[in-house]
C-alpha cells in the first residue's frame, strides 16, 4: 500500500499543526506532503519545512483548499491519496484496500457505512477527511479552486455519483479539531446552506446530470437550505409552498 497523505495548510494555529504533524509521522504512510498556500506566518512555515516531511508551496495564495490539494495530488508518488486537514489528527491508515475508496471514521461523524448521494446532499458532512482513494480518481475529479462551492463535498458528490466502489474504516481513525476562527466556523448557517446549493448545482453541471435527476438533486439541496440538519426527515416529502416555509 503506497498512500500519499496530502495536507493543505495556510496559517494553521501552530499547536494544532504540531499535533497534526506528529500524528502523521506515526501512521504507515508512503509519504506526507505539506502543501503551503503561501502562509504569512513564518513560524508555521518554519515548522512545516523543518518537519522532515515533504514541503510544497503554491505559486500564489488561493484562499481555498482546492489549489493546494490538487498540487499535492499531482506531486504525489503513491498509488492512493489521503487528504488530511492541517489542524486535525490522523490515528491510523488502512493496511489493505480492495475498493476504489476507503472512507475514514471521523470522531464527530462516525462511520460512513450508510453514506449515499441523496443523504449527503440533504446533510453534507466532511467525509472527505481521512478518505483514502486511488490517485487516478483524484486526478480525474480535481478539487474546485474557487470559494463558491465546498470543494471537498463536491468531490464526494462526484465519486458517489460515478459509482466507484468503496469500503469504510470500522474504528475511529480521525480526530476533528473545531478550530476557532476557521473559514467554516466564521460563516453563518445561511451562508453554509447557500454554498451547498451552489455545490449541488456545480456538481450537476460538471457531471452533466440529466435534467430530471438534476431537478431531484436541486430539490434536495433546497430542502437542506430550508430545514438544515432536519432535512433527512423530509426526504420523501414534497417541497412546501414558499408561504409555508420557516423564516428563521
The 8 nearest C-alpha neighbors of each residue, nearest first, counted from 0:
[[1, 2, 94, 95, 78, 29, 79, 96],
 [0, 2, 77, 29, 78, 79, 3, 28],
 [3, 1, 79, 29, 77, 28, 80, 0],
 [4, 2, 30, 80, 77, 29, 31, 79],
 [3, 5, 81, 31, 82, 80, 32, 30],
 [6, 4, 82, 32, 71, 81, 31, 83],
 [5, 7, 33, 83, 84, 85, 34, 82],
 [8, 6, 34, 67, 68, 33, 35, 64],
 [9, 7, 35, 85, 34, 36, 11, 6],
 [8, 10, 38, 36, 11, 35, 37, 7],
 [11, 9, 38, 40, 43, 12, 39, 8],
 [10, 12, 9, 13, 16, 8, 86, 85],
 [13, 11, 15, 14, 16, 10, 86, 43],
 [12, 14, 16, 15, 11, 43, 17, 42],
 [15, 13, 17, 16, 12, 18, 86, 11],
 [14, 16, 86, 18, 13, 17, 12, 19],
 [15, 17, 13, 19, 86, 14, 18, 85],
 [18, 16, 14, 20, 19, 15, 13, 21],
 [19, 17, 21, 15, 16, 20, 22, 14],
 [18, 20, 88, 16, 22, 17, 21, 87],
 [21, 19, 23, 17, 22, 18, 16, 24],
 [22, 20, 18, 24, 19, 23, 17, 25],
 [21, 23, 19, 25, 20, 24, 89, 88],
 [22, 24, 20, 25, 21, 26, 19, 89],
 [25, 23, 21, 22, 26, 20, 27, 28],
 [24, 26, 22, 23, 27, 21, 90, 91],
 [27, 25, 23, 91, 28, 24, 92, 90],
 [26, 28, 25, 29, 92, 91, 24, 2],
 [29, 27, 30, 2, 26, 3, 31, 4],
 [28, 30, 1, 2, 3, 77, 27, 31],
 [31, 29, 3, 28, 4, 32, 2, 77],
 [32, 30, 4, 3, 52, 53, 5, 33],
 [31, 33, 53, 5, 54, 34, 4, 6],
 [34, 32, 6, 54, 53, 55, 7, 5],
 [33, 35, 7, 55, 56, 67, 6, 32],
 [34, 36, 56, 8, 37, 55, 9, 7],
 [35, 37, 60, 57, 9, 38, 56, 67],
 [38, 36, 60, 35, 59, 57, 56, 39],
 [39, 37, 9, 10, 40, 36, 35, 44],
 [38, 40, 41, 37, 10, 9, 44, 43],
 [39, 41, 43, 42, 38, 10, 44, 9],
 [42, 40, 44, 43, 45, 39, 38, 46],
 [41, 43, 45, 44, 40, 46, 13, 47],
 [44, 42, 46, 45, 40, 41, 13, 10],
 [43, 45, 41, 47, 46, 42, 48, 40],
 [46, 44, 42, 48, 47, 43, 49, 41],
 [45, 47, 43, 49, 44, 48, 50, 42],
 [48, 46, 44, 50, 45, 49, 43, 54],
 [47, 49, 45, 46, 50, 54, 44, 51],
 [50, 48, 46, 47, 51, 45, 52, 44],
 [51, 49, 47, 52, 48, 46, 20, 53],
 [50, 52, 49, 53, 48, 47, 54, 24],
 [53, 51, 50, 31, 54, 32, 33, 47],
 [52, 54, 32, 33, 31, 55, 51, 30],
 [53, 55, 33, 48, 32, 34, 52, 47],
 [56, 54, 34, 35, 33, 53, 57, 32],
 [55, 57, 35, 34, 36, 37, 58, 54],
 [58, 56, 36, 59, 35, 67, 37, 60],
 [59, 57, 56, 60, 37, 36, 61, 35],
 [60, 58, 57, 61, 37, 36, 56, 62],
 [59, 61, 37, 36, 62, 57, 58, 38],
 [62, 60, 63, 59, 36, 66, 144, 64],
 [61, 63, 60, 64, 146, 36, 145, 9],
 [62, 64, 65, 61, 144, 146, 145, 66],
 [65, 63, 66, 67, 68, 7, 62, 144],
 [64, 66, 144, 142, 68, 143, 63, 67],
 [65, 67, 69, 144, 68, 64, 70, 61],
 [68, 66, 70, 7, 69, 34, 65, 64],
 [69, 67, 71, 65, 70, 66, 7, 64],
 [68, 70, 72, 66, 71, 67, 65, 141],
 [71, 69, 67, 73, 68, 72, 74, 66],
 [70, 72, 68, 74, 69, 73, 5, 75],
 [71, 73, 69, 75, 74, 70, 68, 137],
 [72, 74, 70, 71, 75, 69, 138, 76],
 [75, 73, 71, 72, 70, 76, 32, 69],
 [76, 74, 72, 73, 77, 71, 3, 32],
 [75, 77, 74, 78, 3, 30, 1, 73],
 [76, 78, 1, 3, 2, 79, 75, 29],
 [77, 79, 1, 134, 133, 2, 76, 80],
 [80, 78, 133, 2, 134, 132, 77, 3],
 [79, 81, 3, 134, 132, 131, 2, 4],
 [82, 80, 131, 4, 130, 129, 5, 3],
 [81, 83, 5, 128, 4, 129, 6, 80],
 [84, 82, 6, 128, 129, 5, 85, 81],
 [85, 83, 87, 86, 6, 7, 82, 128],
 [84, 86, 8, 16, 87, 6, 19, 83],
 [85, 87, 15, 16, 84, 19, 176, 11],
 [88, 86, 175, 176, 84, 19, 85, 174],
 [87, 89, 19, 174, 173, 22, 90, 175],
 [88, 90, 173, 22, 91, 172, 23, 174],
 [91, 89, 172, 173, 88, 22, 26, 92],
 [90, 92, 172, 26, 89, 93, 173, 27],
 [91, 93, 94, 26, 27, 90, 172, 28],
 [92, 94, 95, 91, 96, 168, 101, 131],
 [95, 93, 92, 0, 96, 27, 91, 2],
 [94, 96, 93, 97, 0, 92, 98, 101],
 [95, 97, 98, 93, 101, 94, 100, 99],
 [98, 96, 95, 99, 166, 165, 100, 101],
 [99, 97, 165, 164, 100, 96, 166, 101],
 [98, 100, 164, 165, 132, 133, 163, 97],
 [101, 99, 132, 165, 98, 131, 166, 164],
 [100, 102, 166, 167, 131, 165, 130, 132],
 [103, 101, 130, 167, 168, 166, 111, 131],
 [104, 102, 129, 130, 168, 167, 105, 101],
 [103, 105, 171, 110, 109, 172, 168, 173],
 [106, 104, 173, 109, 108, 107, 171, 174],
 [105, 107, 174, 109, 108, 171, 173, 104],
 [106, 108, 105, 109, 175, 174, 104, 173],
 [109, 107, 105, 106, 110, 104, 124, 126],
 [110, 108, 105, 104, 106, 107, 111, 171],
 [109, 111, 104, 112, 169, 108, 167, 168],
 [110, 112, 114, 113, 167, 102, 109, 104],
 [113, 111, 110, 114, 167, 166, 102, 168],
 [114, 112, 111, 115, 110, 118, 167, 116],
 [113, 115, 111, 112, 118, 119, 116, 117],
 [116, 114, 118, 117, 119, 113, 159, 120],
 [115, 117, 119, 118, 159, 156, 120, 160],
 [118, 116, 120, 119, 115, 121, 216, 219],
 [119, 117, 121, 120, 116, 115, 122, 114],
 [118, 120, 123, 122, 116, 121, 117, 115],
 [121, 119, 117, 122, 118, 123, 220, 116],
 [120, 122, 223, 118, 119, 230, 219, 231],
 [121, 123, 119, 120, 118, 228, 124, 223],
 [124, 122, 119, 120, 121, 152, 125, 195],
 [123, 125, 126, 122, 119, 152, 108, 127],
 [126, 124, 127, 128, 152, 123, 151, 108],
 [125, 127, 128, 124, 130, 102, 103, 111],
 [128, 126, 130, 125, 151, 129, 155, 82],
 [127, 129, 130, 126, 83, 82, 125, 84],
 [130, 128, 103, 81, 83, 82, 131, 127],
 [131, 129, 102, 103, 127, 128, 81, 101],
 [132, 130, 81, 101, 80, 100, 129, 79],
 [133, 131, 100, 79, 80, 99, 134, 101],
 [132, 134, 79, 135, 136, 99, 78, 80],
 [133, 135, 79, 137, 136, 80, 78, 132],
 [134, 136, 138, 133, 137, 139, 78, 79],
 [137, 135, 139, 138, 134, 133, 140, 132],
 [136, 138, 140, 134, 135, 139, 141, 72],
 [139, 137, 135, 136, 140, 141, 134, 72],
 [138, 140, 136, 137, 135, 141, 134, 142],
 [139, 141, 137, 138, 136, 142, 154, 157],
 [142, 140, 138, 137, 139, 69, 143, 154],
 [141, 143, 65, 150, 144, 69, 154, 140],
 [144, 142, 150, 65, 145, 141, 148, 66],
 [143, 145, 65, 66, 63, 142, 146, 64],
 [146, 144, 147, 143, 63, 148, 65, 62],
 [145, 147, 148, 63, 144, 149, 62, 150],
 [148, 146, 145, 194, 197, 149, 198, 150],
 [149, 147, 198, 194, 146, 150, 197, 195],
 [148, 150, 152, 151, 153, 198, 194, 195],
 [149, 151, 143, 153, 142, 152, 148, 65],
 [152, 150, 154, 153, 149, 127, 155, 142],
 [153, 151, 155, 149, 154, 150, 156, 125],
 [154, 152, 156, 150, 155, 151, 198, 149],
 [153, 155, 151, 157, 152, 156, 150, 158],
 [156, 154, 152, 158, 157, 153, 159, 151],
 [157, 155, 153, 159, 154, 158, 160, 116],
 [158, 156, 160, 154, 155, 159, 161, 153],
 [157, 159, 161, 155, 160, 156, 163, 154],
 [160, 158, 156, 162, 157, 161, 116, 155],
 [159, 161, 157, 158, 162, 156, 116, 163],
 [162, 160, 158, 159, 163, 157, 156, 206],
 [163, 161, 159, 160, 164, 158, 165, 157],
 [164, 162, 161, 99, 158, 165, 159, 100],
 [163, 165, 99, 98, 162, 100, 166, 101],
 [164, 166, 100, 98, 101, 99, 163, 167],
 [165, 167, 101, 102, 98, 100, 168, 164],
 [166, 168, 102, 101, 103, 111, 112, 169],
 [167, 169, 103, 104, 170, 102, 101, 110],
 [168, 170, 167, 110, 104, 171, 103, 112],
 [171, 169, 168, 172, 104, 110, 103, 109],
 [170, 172, 104, 105, 106, 173, 169, 109],
 [171, 173, 90, 91, 104, 170, 89, 105],
 [174, 172, 89, 105, 90, 88, 171, 106],
 [175, 173, 88, 106, 87, 105, 89, 176],
 [174, 176, 87, 173, 177, 106, 88, 107],
 [175, 177, 87, 178, 86, 174, 88, 15],
 [176, 178, 179, 175, 184, 181, 86, 87],
 [179, 177, 176, 181, 180, 86, 184, 12],
 [178, 180, 181, 177, 184, 185, 182, 176],
 [179, 181, 185, 184, 178, 182, 183, 177],
 [182, 180, 184, 183, 179, 178, 185, 177],
 [181, 183, 185, 184, 180, 186, 179, 178],
 [184, 182, 185, 181, 186, 191, 180, 187],
 [183, 185, 181, 186, 182, 180, 179, 187],
 [184, 186, 182, 183, 180, 181, 187, 179],
 [187, 185, 184, 183, 190, 188, 191, 182],
 [186, 188, 190, 189, 191, 185, 184, 183],
 [187, 189, 191, 190, 192, 186, 227, 193],
 [190, 188, 192, 187, 191, 193, 224, 186],
 [189, 191, 193, 187, 188, 192, 186, 194],
 [192, 190, 194, 188, 193, 189, 187, 195],
 [191, 193, 224, 195, 189, 194, 190, 188],
 [194, 192, 196, 190, 195, 191, 189, 197],
 [195, 193, 191, 197, 192, 148, 196, 198],
 [194, 196, 198, 192, 193, 197, 199, 191],
 [197, 195, 193, 220, 199, 198, 194, 200],
 [198, 196, 200, 194, 195, 199, 148, 201],
 [197, 199, 148, 195, 201, 200, 196, 153],
 [198, 200, 202, 196, 201, 197, 195, 203],
 [199, 201, 197, 203, 202, 198, 196, 204],
 [202, 200, 204, 198, 199, 203, 205, 197],
 [201, 203, 199, 205, 204, 200, 206, 198],
 [204, 202, 208, 200, 206, 201, 207, 205],
 [203, 205, 207, 201, 202, 206, 200, 208],
 [206, 204, 202, 207, 203, 201, 208, 200],
 [205, 207, 208, 203, 204, 202, 157, 201],
 [208, 206, 204, 205, 203, 209, 202, 210],
 [207, 209, 203, 206, 213, 210, 212, 204],
 [210, 208, 212, 211, 213, 207, 203, 214],
 [211, 209, 213, 212, 214, 208, 207, 215],
 [210, 212, 214, 213, 209, 215, 208, 216],
 [211, 213, 215, 214, 209, 210, 216, 208],
 [214, 212, 210, 216, 215, 211, 208, 217],
 [215, 213, 217, 211, 212, 216, 218, 210],
 [214, 216, 212, 218, 213, 217, 219, 211],
 [217, 215, 219, 213, 218, 214, 212, 220],
 [218, 216, 220, 214, 219, 215, 213, 221],
 [219, 217, 221, 215, 220, 216, 214, 222],
 [218, 220, 222, 216, 217, 221, 121, 120],
 [219, 221, 217, 223, 196, 222, 218, 120],
 [222, 220, 224, 218, 223, 219, 217, 225],
 [221, 223, 219, 225, 224, 220, 226, 230],
 [222, 224, 227, 220, 121, 226, 221, 230],
 [223, 225, 221, 192, 222, 227, 226, 220],
 [226, 224, 222, 223, 227, 221, 245, 244],
 [225, 227, 230, 223, 229, 222, 224, 228],
 [228, 226, 223, 229, 230, 224, 225, 122],
 [227, 229, 230, 122, 226, 223, 231, 121],
 [230, 228, 226, 227, 231, 232, 233, 223],
 [231, 229, 226, 223, 232, 233, 228, 121],
 [232, 230, 234, 233, 229, 121, 118, 122],
 [231, 233, 230, 229, 234, 235, 236, 228],
 [234, 232, 236, 230, 231, 235, 222, 229],
 [235, 233, 231, 236, 232, 230, 219, 121],
 [234, 236, 233, 237, 232, 231, 238, 219],
 [235, 237, 233, 234, 238, 232, 239, 222],
 [238, 236, 239, 235, 233, 234, 218, 240],
 [237, 239, 236, 240, 222, 218, 221, 233],
 [240, 238, 243, 237, 241, 244, 242, 236],
 [239, 241, 243, 242, 238, 244, 237, 245],
 [240, 242, 244, 243, 239, 245, 238, 246],
 [243, 241, 240, 244, 239, 245, 246, 238],
 [244, 242, 241, 240, 239, 245, 246, 238],
 [243, 245, 241, 242, 246, 239, 240, 225],
 [246, 244, 247, 243, 225, 226, 242, 241],
 [245, 247, 244, 225, 243, 242, 241, 226],
 [246, 245, 225, 244, 189, 226, 188, 227]]
